[in-house]
Amino acid sequence: MILASRNKLFRCISNSPNELWKRRTTRSSTTTTLATILFLGTTTIVGSSFFFSGVSNNNNRSAKKNILLTQDDLQHQHLGNHFLMATSSSSSSTESKVSEIESPQRTNGTTVDEYFRRWQKIPLPPVVHDNLEMMMSLEEKKSRSVMASLENVKQNSNNNNRILVIGDVHGCLEELTGLVSKATREHNEGKQFAAIVLVGDLCNKGPSSAQVIQHVRNQPSWFSVRGNHDDRALAAALGDEECCSKPKYQWVNSLSDDAVTWMSNLPYTITIPKTMLNNYVSSASEKNDQDIVIVHAGLIPAITLEKQEVKTMITVRNITVDDNGTVPKAWATLWRGPELVIFGHDAQRGLQREDYAIGLDSGCVYGKKLTGMILPEREYVSVDATREHCPVNKNRPKINLNGRDS
């Protein structure tokens, strides 16, 4: 995996647009081996025997094409990205924590709004594939209070501090705070976690989407990748006509400019290096030999991280192998590493435990559970949903619930 220095990325803003584009693509990977992207949920790879299926319920999927900025779009719009990055006052998700004085009103005057008006696309984040160690380092350096930084270092210096990864929240704030409280009390000796990482889909469907976003932004050392529902909510906040016409997106009217900018900066993947995980284990026998990649939906096997399509990362669930078979398989059953991937997005299958992939979407918004995983031990922790916040879509095609051939 190519992980260029974020400081180098920021410094190149002052260079020419072409030079900026060359450096930025080492992280966002505009070059792709995909032959076609069919926005009905299926992607075909040239010279490969894989066919990749996305969301099971693909109604109106083609209508959503206009708001998602793909890599092919960006190849023709690099000047727009130069404009966005060079004028943005917040170049990463770690730099947009809630300020002490924040206007709750939307002025629609952010660089993200300006970008959307110019291109009619939601922008890719400044860093598409991020690194947790770098994100935490940047957050510590930009802490507004020296005393707060010292206290954070003091708490995180204890070897018992761990990392908590949390599944799809979907606006369920009460369950989110309950899960963190339980995990802290029962799995981390009452101490705060070194970091909390969410697998995306912070919002939509549940009762408290705006409050979840504000809560996550407000917490030190909390991070998230961007999911498909976060993408759609961002589009609604930026004025996409299709999204704005739907009552279910009216909650975005309560978002501030800073919240919209923060959402636009969420990366599509966060890698937790194995060296970072090994800081929290006490013996050589417990050492981790895998990096961990957090992504919302999934990844295509045999394709490098830098060449994964955005649509794949936020919507893929199934892969059909071209062996004259007709039944798709869960992508996680075909992922062979070397990284361990932790993902969400697939509430119908529920908790998935494969050798190299773990799915944490256990259907909290549908009245089931919110699940997290404690790293490096890979222990599970969950809380029951307070109630069914959203009914299950009865028209959605059924899939094999254990993630394998049905």
C-alpha positions, 0 to 999 in steps of 0.5 A: 500500500502506498501511504504518502506523507500527509504533510507532503500532500498538504505542502504540494497545494502551493504547486502547479495543478498538474503537480498536485494531481500527480501527488494526490493520486498516490493516495486516491488512485484515479487509475483503475483496471475496471472496464465498466461501472454499471450503476445497477450494482455490478462491476466487471473486471477485464481479464478476470473471472469475477463479477461484483455485485453491489447493493441488493436493492438497486431501485433508482440506483442509476438515478444516483449516478449524478452525485457520486464523483468517480475516479474517471470524473476526476481525471477530467476535473483535476483543476476542480480538486486543486481549487477545493484542496487549495482553498479548504481550511480543513484538509482532513477529518482530524482537523474539523472537530467541533469548535468551541464557537460554531454557527449552527446555520448553513451559509452554503458558502464552504469550499465543498458547497462551491465544489458541488455547484461547479461540478454537481458532484460530491468531492472525494475526500482530500485523503481517500485511504487514510492511516490511523497512526497519522490521523492520531498524530495530526490530531494531537499536534493540532490540539487546542489545549496543551493541558488537554494534549498532556492528559490525552498522552497520559491516558493513552500511555497505559498499555491497557488502552485499546482500539474500538471499532464500531459497526453501522450506527445509522443515527442510533445515538443512545446505542452508540454511547451505550456501547462505548460505555460498556466496552470501556467498563468491561474491556478497557478497565474503565479507561478511554480507548486509544482510538474509536473507529466507525465503519461508516453509515453514521446517519439515516434511518435512525432517530438522531442522525445529526446528533450522532455526527455532532457527537462523533466530531466532538470526541477526541480520537474518534474517527470514521470512514464514509459510507453510502448513507453518509455520501447521500446525506452529504449530497442532500446537504449540498443541495442535490435535488433528488435527495432534497426532495425526500423527507428522510433527508430533511434532518440535514438542514440542522447541519452546520457548515463545519459538519458538512465540511467534516463529512466531506473529509471522511476517508473511504478507508482507514488502515490500522498498521500492525506496528500500532496494534503491537504497541498494546500487547505484552508478549511476542506470542500475541504480536499481530502480523496483519494490518487492519483496513476499515472500510464501509462495505468491502473490497474487491479481491486481487485489486490493490487498495489504491485501485478500489472504486469508490462505488465498491468501497461503499456498496459491495456485498456480493461477488459472483465467480464466473464459473457458470455459477448463478449464486453470488457469494459474500465478498468477505468469503473470497477475500484472502488478505493479507490485510484483515478487513473490518466492514459494515453495510450488510445487516441482512447477513449480520455479524460475519466472521471470515478468516480475513474479513469481519463484518460488524453490521448487526442491524441496530437500526432494525431493532437488533444489536450494535456491535463493536470489536476490541483491538488488538484482542479481537474481542466482540462487544455489543448492546441491544437496540432500544427499539426498532427504529426502522422497519426492514425493507420487505421488498429486498431480495433475500440472501444467504445469511451465513455469507456463503452459497445458498 
